[in-house]
């Protein structure tokens, strides 16, 4: 068996779902996208007395839940099966969508550009415990905002063959991005059969879905792109400050999005997701790493699992501004909770500052955190150690088990060996190596891994077609940003500075 986390009773789960369905049927949802609204009316849904809100009856919601796949396969760029989303399969994914980067070479926190994104994608492609990529931060500094979503997807698709979590920033965004994805499949039907991306649909809150979310949801369903419904449930601001009340509001938002997806195209893969936060009554901020937000995360995941639905959550992140003790504590605690809860797609690694700032050193640190969390939830079963008498006898004879056949057979899988970003040295060896602190080790690991990136070819015709799709959306810009080439020799040895600056040692 594997470790499991349950925070709600079955009776309480039923009460929460019943109350959410009551609100959906009696209060309803404001659906601001006209096409989606009409689709729902054509399906037979009714409005309230004012005509402004769509009422979702329990039978319609239950039919949508039954229509949603309990799991689905994600494929890579080449069309090969990559992983299964569902059950207790846990995948860690970088968070989205930051606006700034903490530059580990200068210590500056600044707006991001395309070079930053390419470095991120190259780094993430080689991280063992980050399952697939996300279009993690915007690059509006050197690309027009209306095509920034497609440009990020282009850079991801040409840098890594792993699947990607993405999403559109406008009503017009999904068709352009779906066209890019389709270039790596035979046709639209092949893309539906072999999805390579998950797109985020953000519920607006206040029992409302905005124009962008409605249109994006319709377009994703049409293209066969799996979606994660992600309400930003703010406890104490636009949702109850209490856990059960917040869960009811959260379920209303997710189930409304799930129902609309199934009405748009039955069988559309949907992840029951979220990005909850608390409203800090003194600082007037919205911490996503707050312990109450993590409690809400694992609770709604348990509700989703009771419905046998795939899950997503914003966890394994920090509201801190640096890779420090706060960032480590918040990230590891929520990453481990996510693993035990069995969250299928965990968005968050690499993120700081209320998901506004991305950090490459934090991403490599988080890779280790995620690896240890995954190790913790491995199936627990006897592995040649019951009965133990042979091991007892060997220990008494040799005074150790280091060279025991049992140890030699099992230690590679039983013992998790960390990368240098985590300190496992004795003090003397650590001092001999320069007494490097966590941030310094993480900066060095970023440069080491970037130097190891292995490029691959993209069909020039496909590459040109994707770039044309981006340029077709230009209003004032005429040229795409220039992207950095892959270094053809190892990066210089780095000497991390104490305050986040990295120098280069002369040879």
C-alpha positions as CSV (number, residue, x, y, z in Angstrom):
1,X,0.0,0.0,0.0
2,X,1.0,3.7,-0.2
3,X,0.6,6.4,2.4
4,X,-2.8,8.2,2.0
5,X,-4.3,11.4,3.4
6,X,-7.9,11.8,4.4
7,X,-9.2,14.9,6.1
8,X,-12.9,14.6,5.5
9,X,-15.5,12.0,6.4
10,X,-17.6,10.4,3.7
11,X,-20.7,12.0,5.3
12,X,-19.2,15.5,5.2
13,X,-18.1,15.1,1.6
14,X,-21.7,14.2,0.7
15,X,-23.0,17.3,2.6
16,X,-20.5,19.6,0.8
17,X,-21.4,18.2,-2.6
18,X,-25.1,18.4,-2.0
19,X,-24.8,22.0,-0.9
20,X,-22.7,22.9,-3.9
21,X,-25.2,21.3,-6.2
22,X,-28.0,23.2,-4.4
23,X,-26.3,26.5,-5.0
24,X,-25.7,25.6,-8.7
25,X,-29.4,24.8,-9.1
26,X,-30.9,27.7,-7.1
27,X,-28.4,30.5,-7.3
28,X,-26.8,29.5,-10.5
29,X,-23.7,30.9,-12.4
30,X,-23.3,34.1,-14.3
31,X,-21.9,32.9,-17.7
32,X,-20.5,36.0,-19.5
33,X,-19.4,34.2,-22.6
34,X,-22.3,34.5,-25.1
35,X,-21.4,31.4,-27.1
36,X,-21.1,29.3,-24.0
37,X,-24.2,30.7,-22.5
38,X,-26.2,29.9,-25.7
39,X,-24.7,26.4,-25.8
40,X,-26.0,25.8,-22.2
41,X,-29.4,27.1,-23.1
42,X,-29.5,25.0,-26.2
43,X,-28.7,22.0,-24.0
44,X,-31.9,22.7,-22.0
45,X,-30.5,24.6,-19.0
46,X,-32.7,27.4,-17.6
47,X,-32.0,30.8,-16.2
48,X,-33.1,32.4,-12.9
49,X,-36.0,34.9,-12.7
50,X,-33.8,37.7,-13.8
51,X,-32.4,35.8,-16.8
52,X,-28.9,36.7,-15.8
53,X,-27.8,33.4,-14.2
54,X,-27.7,29.9,-15.6
55,X,-29.1,27.2,-13.3
56,X,-27.3,23.9,-13.3
57,X,-29.6,21.2,-12.0
58,X,-28.2,18.2,-10.1
59,X,-29.1,15.7,-12.9
60,X,-27.1,17.8,-15.4
61,X,-24.1,18.0,-13.1
62,X,-24.2,14.3,-12.2
63,X,-24.4,13.4,-16.0
64,X,-21.3,15.6,-16.6
65,X,-19.3,14.0,-13.8
66,X,-20.2,10.6,-15.3
67,X,-19.1,11.8,-18.7
68,X,-15.7,13.0,-17.5
69,X,-12.9,10.5,-18.0
70,X,-11.6,9.1,-14.7
71,X,-8.1,9.1,-16.2
72,X,-6.4,9.9,-19.5
73,X,-3.0,9.5,-21.1
74,X,-0.7,12.4,-21.9
75,X,1.5,11.9,-24.9
76,X,4.9,13.6,-25.8
77,X,5.6,15.7,-28.9
78,X,6.4,12.6,-30.9
79,X,3.0,11.0,-30.1
80,X,4.4,8.4,-27.7
81,X,2.5,7.7,-24.5
82,X,4.1,9.7,-21.7
83,X,2.1,9.3,-18.5
84,X,-1.3,8.5,-17.1
85,X,-3.2,11.3,-15.3
86,X,-5.5,9.8,-12.7
87,X,-5.7,7.6,-9.7
88,X,-2.9,8.4,-7.2
89,X,-0.3,9.1,-9.9
90,X,1.6,12.3,-8.8
91,X,3.3,14.6,-11.2
92,X,5.1,17.9,-10.3
93,X,4.9,20.7,-12.8
94,X,6.3,24.3,-12.7
95,X,3.8,26.9,-11.6
96,X,2.2,29.4,-13.9
97,X,2.1,32.3,-14.8
98,X,4.7,34.5,-13.3
99,X,5.6,38.0,-14.4
100,X,9.1,38.3,-13.1
101,X,12.2,36.3,-12.6
102,X,14.7,36.3,-9.8
103,X,17.9,36.5,-11.8
104,X,20.4,34.2,-10.1
105,X,23.3,35.8,-11.9
106,X,22.7,39.4,-10.8
107,X,20.4,39.0,-7.8
108,X,17.9,41.3,-9.5
109,X,14.1,40.6,-9.6
110,X,13.0,41.9,-13.0
111,X,10.5,41.4,-15.8
112,X,11.2,38.3,-17.9
113,X,12.2,38.0,-21.5
114,X,12.4,35.2,-24.1
115,X,16.0,34.3,-23.2
116,X,14.9,33.7,-19.6
117,X,12.2,31.4,-20.9
118,X,14.5,29.4,-23.1
119,X,16.9,28.8,-20.2
120,X,14.0,27.7,-18.0
121,X,12.7,25.3,-20.6
122,X,16.2,23.8,-21.2
123,X,16.7,23.4,-17.4
124,X,13.3,21.9,-16.8
125,X,13.7,19.4,-19.7
126,X,16.4,17.6,-17.7
127,X,14.9,17.7,-14.3
128,X,14.2,14.1,-13.2
129,X,11.3,14.8,-10.8
130,X,9.5,17.5,-12.7
131,X,7.2,15.4,-14.9
132,X,6.5,17.9,-17.6
133,X,6.7,21.6,-18.4
134,X,4.5,24.5,-18.0
135,X,4.5,27.9,-19.8
136,X,5.7,29.1,-16.4
137,X,6.0,32.9,-16.9
138,X,5.1,35.6,-19.4
139,X,7.6,37.3,-21.6
140,X,5.8,40.5,-22.3
141,X,9.1,42.4,-22.1
142,X,10.0,41.5,-25.7
143,X,6.7,40.2,-27.2
144,X,3.3,41.8,-27.6
145,X,0.9,40.6,-24.9
146,X,-1.8,39.3,-27.2
147,X,0.6,36.6,-28.6
148,X,2.6,36.0,-25.5
149,X,0.7,32.8,-24.8
150,X,1.4,31.3,-28.2
151,X,5.1,32.5,-28.1
152,X,5.6,30.7,-24.8
153,X,4.1,27.5,-26.2
154,X,6.3,27.8,-29.3
155,X,9.4,28.1,-27.2
156,X,8.3,25.1,-25.1
157,X,7.6,22.9,-28.0
158,X,10.9,23.6,-29.7
159,X,12.9,23.1,-26.5
160,X,11.4,20.0,-24.9
161,X,9.4,17.1,-26.1
162,X,7.7,16.6,-22.8
163,X,4.0,17.5,-22.4
164,X,3.2,21.0,-21.2
165,X,0.6,22.8,-19.1
166,X,-0.4,26.0,-20.7
167,X,-3.3,28.3,-21.4
168,X,-4.5,31.3,-23.3
169,X,-4.6,34.9,-22.2
170,X,-7.5,36.1,-24.3
171,X,-10.6,34.9,-26.1
172,X,-8.6,34.4,-29.3
173,X,-5.7,32.6,-27.8
174,X,-6.6,28.9,-27.9
175,X,-7.2,28.4,-31.7
176,X,-3.7,29.7,-32.5
177,X,-2.1,27.5,-29.8
178,X,-4.2,24.5,-30.8
179,X,-3.0,24.9,-34.4
180,X,0.6,24.7,-33.1
181,X,-0.1,21.5,-31.2
182,X,-1.9,20.0,-34.2
183,X,1.3,20.4,-36.3
184,X,2.8,17.5,-34.3
185,X,-0.2,15.3,-35.1
186,X,-1.7,14.0,-38.3
187,X,-4.9,16.0,-37.8
188,X,-7.3,17.3,-35.2
189,X,-8.7,13.8,-34.5
190,X,-5.1,12.6,-33.8
191,X,-4.6,15.5,-31.4
192,X,-7.8,14.6,-29.6
193,X,-6.6,11.0,-29.4
194,X,-3.1,11.9,-28.3
195,X,-3.2,15.0,-26.2
196,X,0.1,16.6,-25.4
197,X,-1.0,19.6,-23.3
198,X,-3.3,20.5,-20.4
199,X,-4.8,24.0,-20.6
200,X,-5.8,26.0,-17.5
201,X,-9.3,27.5,-17.3
202,X,-9.6,30.0,-14.5
203,X,-12.9,30.3,-12.7
204,X,-13.5,34.0,-12.0
205,X,-15.1,33.6,-8.5
206,X,-18.3,35.2,-7.3
207,X,-20.2,32.4,-9.1
208,X,-19.2,33.8,-12.4
209,X,-17.3,32.7,-15.5
210,X,-15.8,35.5,-17.6
211,X,-15.7,35.8,-21.4
212,X,-12.1,34.6,-21.8
213,X,-12.6,31.5,-19.7
214,X,-15.9,30.6,-21.5
215,X,-14.4,30.9,-24.9
216,X,-11.2,29.1,-24.0
217,X,-13.2,26.3,-22.5
218,X,-15.2,25.9,-25.7
219,X,-12.1,26.0,-27.9
220,X,-10.2,23.5,-25.8
221,X,-13.1,21.1,-25.9
222,X,-13.3,21.5,-29.7
223,X,-9.5,20.8,-30.0
224,X,-9.6,17.9,-27.5
225,X,-7.2,19.7,-25.2
226,X,-7.6,18.4,-21.6
227,X,-8.4,21.3,-19.2
228,X,-7.8,21.9,-15.5
229,X,-10.5,24.0,-13.8
230,X,-8.7,26.3,-11.4
231,X,-10.7,28.5,-9.1
232,X,-8.8,31.1,-7.1
233,X,-10.7,30.5,-3.9
234,X,-9.8,33.4,-1.6
235,X,-10.8,32.4,2.0
236,X,-12.1,35.4,3.9
237,X,-12.5,37.6,0.8
238,X,-14.7,36.0,-1.9
239,X,-15.2,32.7,-0.2
240,X,-16.0,31.8,3.4
241,X,-13.1,32.0,5.8
242,X,-14.1,28.5,7.2
243,X,-12.8,25.4,5.5
244,X,-16.2,23.7,4.9
245,X,-17.8,26.9,3.5
246,X,-14.8,27.5,1.2
247,X,-15.0,23.9,0.0
248,X,-18.6,24.4,-1.0
249,X,-17.8,27.6,-3.0
250,X,-14.8,25.9,-4.6
251,X,-16.8,22.8,-5.7
252,X,-19.4,25.1,-7.2
253,X,-16.8,26.8,-9.4
254,X,-15.1,23.5,-10.5
255,X,-18.3,21.5,-11.1
256,X,-19.7,24.4,-13.2
257,X,-16.6,24.4,-15.4
258,X,-16.6,20.6,-15.6
259,X,-20.3,20.6,-16.6
260,X,-19.7,23.2,-19.3
261,X,-16.8,21.2,-20.7
262,X,-18.9,18.0,-21.0
263,X,-21.8,19.9,-22.6
264,X,-19.3,21.4,-25.1
265,X,-17.9,18.0,-25.9
266,X,-18.8,14.9,-23.9
267,X,-15.7,13.0,-22.8
268,X,-13.4,16.1,-22.6
269,X,-10.7,15.3,-20.0
270,X,-11.1,17.6,-17.0
271,X,-8.9,17.9,-13.9
272,X,-10.6,19.0,-10.7
273,X,-8.2,21.8,-9.7
274,X,-7.6,25.0,-7.8
275,X,-5.3,27.7,-6.7
276,X,-6.8,28.7,-3.3
277,X,-5.3,31.3,-1.0
278,X,-6.2,33.0,2.3
279,X,-6.8,36.7,2.6
280,X,-4.3,38.0,5.2
281,X,-6.3,40.3,7.4
282,X,-3.3,42.4,8.4
283,X,-1.1,42.4,5.3
284,X,-4.0,42.5,2.8
285,X,-2.1,39.8,0.8
286,X,-3.3,36.5,-0.5
287,X,-0.8,33.8,0.6
288,X,-1.2,30.6,-1.5
289,X,1.3,28.7,0.8
290,X,-0.8,29.4,3.9
291,X,-1.5,26.3,5.9
292,X,-5.3,26.9,5.5
293,X,-4.9,27.0,1.7
294,X,-3.0,23.7,1.8
295,X,-5.8,22.2,4.0
296,X,-8.3,23.4,1.4
297,X,-6.2,21.8,-1.4
298,X,-6.0,18.4,0.1
299,X,-9.7,18.5,1.1
300,X,-11.0,19.3,-2.3
301,X,-8.7,16.7,-3.8
302,X,-10.3,14.1,-1.5
303,X,-13.7,15.3,-2.7
304,X,-12.6,14.9,-6.3
305,X,-11.3,11.4,-5.7
306,X,-14.6,10.5,-4.2
307,X,-16.0,11.3,-7.6
308,X,-13.2,9.4,-9.3
309,X,-11.9,12.5,-11.1
310,X,-8.3,13.5,-12.0
311,X,-6.9,16.3,-9.8
312,X,-4.7,19.4,-9.9
313,X,-3.5,21.8,-7.2
314,X,-1.2,24.7,-6.7
315,X,1.3,23.4,-4.2
316,X,5.0,22.9,-3.8
317,X,5.5,26.7,-3.9
318,X,6.3,29.6,-1.6
319,X,5.1,33.1,-0.9
320,X,8.6,34.1,0.1
321,X,10.8,36.3,-2.0
322,X,14.0,34.2,-1.9
323,X,15.1,30.6,-1.7
324,X,15.4,30.7,2.1
325,X,14.1,28.9,5.1
326,X,10.5,30.0,4.5
327,X,10.6,28.9,0.9
328,X,12.1,25.6,1.8
329,X,9.6,24.9,4.6
330,X,6.5,26.0,2.6
331,X,7.6,24.1,-0.5
332,X,8.5,20.9,1.1
333,X,5.5,20.7,3.4
334,X,3.0,21.3,0.6
335,X,4.9,19.1,-1.9
336,X,4.8,16.2,0.6
337,X,1.1,16.8,1.4
338,X,0.4,16.8,-2.4
339,X,2.2,13.5,-2.8
340,X,0.4,11.8,0.1
341,X,-3.0,13.2,-1.1
342,X,-2.3,11.8,-4.6
343,X,-2.6,15.0,-6.5
344,X,-2.3,14.1,-10.2
345,X,-0.8,17.4,-11.4
346,X,1.0,19.6,-8.8
347,X,1.6,23.1,-10.1
348,X,4.1,25.2,-8.2
349,X,7.8,24.2,-8.3
350,X,10.0,27.2,-9.1
351,X,7.5,29.8,-7.8
352,X,8.0,32.5,-5.3
353,X,6.1,35.7,-4.2
354,X,2.5,34.7,-4.6
355,X,3.3,33.0,-8.0
356,X,4.5,36.3,-9.4
357,X,8.2,35.5,-9.5
358,X,10.0,32.5,-11.0
359,X,13.4,31.3,-9.8
360,X,15.7,28.8,-11.6
361,X,17.6,28.0,-8.4
362,X,14.4,27.3,-6.6
363,X,13.3,25.0,-9.5
364,X,16.4,22.8,-9.0
365,X,15.9,22.8,-5.3
366,X,12.2,21.9,-5.8
367,X,13.2,19.1,-8.1
368,X,14.9,17.5,-5.1
369,X,12.0,18.2,-2.8
370,X,9.6,16.6,-5.3
371,X,11.9,13.6,-5.7
372,X,12.0,13.0,-2.0
373,X,8.2,13.4,-1.7
374,X,7.7,10.9,-4.5
375,X,10.0,8.5,-2.7
376,X,8.0,8.8,0.4
377,X,4.8,7.6,-1.2
378,X,6.2,4.5,-2.9
379,X,4.3,1.4,-2.3
380,X,5.2,-0.2,1.0
381,X,5.7,-3.9,0.8
382,X,8.2,-6.6,1.9
383,X,11.3,-6.8,-0.2
384,X,13.1,-9.9,0.8
385,X,13.1,-8.8,4.4
386,X,10.4,-11.0,5.9
387,X,11.4,-13.1,7.7
388,X,14.5,-11.2,8.8
389,X,16.4,-14.0,10.4
390,X,19.0,-14.2,7.6
391,X,19.7,-10.5,8.0
392,X,19.9,-10.8,11.8
393,X,22.4,-13.6,11.4
394,X,24.5,-11.7,8.9
395,X,24.6,-8.6,11.1
396,X,25.8,-10.6,14.1
397,X,28.4,-12.3,12.0
398,X,29.8,-9.3,10.1
399,X,28.9,-6.4,12.4
400,X,27.4,-4.6,9.4
401,X,25.1,-5.1,6.4
402,X,26.9,-2.8,3.9
403,X,28.0,-5.7,1.7
404,X,25.0,-7.9,2.3
405,X,23.5,-9.3,-0.9
406,X,20.2,-7.9,0.3
407,X,21.7,-4.4,0.7
408,X,23.4,-4.5,-2.7
409,X,20.2,-5.6,-4.4
410,X,17.9,-3.1,-2.8
411,X,19.8,0.1,-1.9
412,X,19.6,1.7,-5.3
413,X,15.8,1.8,-5.1
414,X,15.4,2.1,-1.4
415,X,17.8,5.0,-0.6
416,X,17.2,8.3,-2.2
417,X,20.5,10.0,-3.1
418,X,20.2,13.7,-3.6
419,X,21.9,16.0,-6.0
420,X,24.5,18.5,-4.7
421,X,21.9,21.1,-4.1
422,X,21.0,19.3,-0.9
423,X,23.8,19.1,1.6
424,X,24.6,15.5,2.8
425,X,28.3,16.0,3.5
426,X,30.0,15.9,6.9
427,X,31.1,19.3,8.1
428,X,34.8,18.7,7.3
429,X,34.1,17.8,3.7
430,X,31.6,20.6,3.4
431,X,34.2,23.2,4.6
432,X,36.8,21.8,2.2
433,X,34.4,22.3,-0.6
434,X,34.0,26.0,0.2
435,X,31.2,25.9,2.8
436,X,28.6,26.6,0.1
437,X,25.1,27.5,1.4
438,X,21.9,26.3,-0.2
439,X,21.3,29.2,-2.6
440,X,24.9,29.0,-3.8
441,X,24.7,25.3,-4.4
442,X,21.4,25.8,-6.3
443,X,22.9,28.5,-8.5
444,X,25.8,26.2,-9.4
445,X,23.4,23.4,-10.1
446,X,21.5,25.6,-12.5
447,X,24.6,26.3,-14.6
448,X,25.7,22.7,-14.5
449,X,22.4,21.5,-15.8
450,X,22.1,24.2,-18.4
451,X,25.5,23.1,-19.8
452,X,24.2,19.5,-20.1
453,X,21.0,20.4,-22.2
454,X,20.7,18.2,-25.3
455,X,19.0,20.0,-28.2
456,X,16.9,18.3,-30.8
457,X,15.6,19.2,-34.3
458,X,12.2,20.5,-35.2
459,X,11.0,20.2,-38.8
460,X,12.0,23.6,-40.3
461,X,8.6,23.8,-42.1
462,X,6.7,23.3,-38.8
463,X,9.1,25.7,-37.0
464,X,8.4,28.4,-39.6
465,X,4.7,27.8,-39.5
466,X,4.5,28.2,-35.8
467,X,6.5,31.4,-35.9
468,X,4.1,32.7,-38.6
469,X,1.1,31.9,-36.3
470,X,2.7,34.2,-33.7
471,X,3.5,36.9,-36.1
472,X,0.0,36.8,-37.6
473,X,-1.2,38.1,-34.2
474,X,1.1,41.1,-34.2
475,X,-0.3,44.6,-34.0
476,X,2.8,46.8,-33.9
477,X,5.7,44.4,-33.5
478,X,7.3,43.2,-36.7
479,X,10.0,40.7,-35.6
480,X,10.1,37.9,-33.2
481,X,12.6,38.0,-30.3
482,X,16.0,36.5,-31.0
483,X,16.5,33.3,-29.1
484,X,19.8,32.2,-27.6
485,X,21.7,29.4,-29.3
486,X,22.6,26.2,-27.4
487,X,26.1,26.6,-26.0
488,X,28.5,24.4,-27.9
489,X,30.9,24.0,-25.0
490,X,30.6,23.6,-21.2
491,X,29.6,26.7,-19.3
492,X,32.4,28.3,-17.2
493,X,32.8,27.2,-13.7
494,X,30.6,29.3,-11.4
495,X,31.5,30.9,-8.1
496,X,28.2,31.6,-6.4
497,X,28.1,34.8,-4.4
498,X,26.7,35.1,-0.9
499,X,23.9,37.5,-2.0
500,X,22.6,35.6,-5.1
501,X,25.2,36.9,-7.5
502,X,27.3,34.5,-9.5
503,X,30.7,35.2,-10.8
504,X,32.8,33.3,-13.3
505,X,36.1,31.9,-12.4
506,X,39.0,32.4,-14.8
507,X,40.8,29.3,-15.9
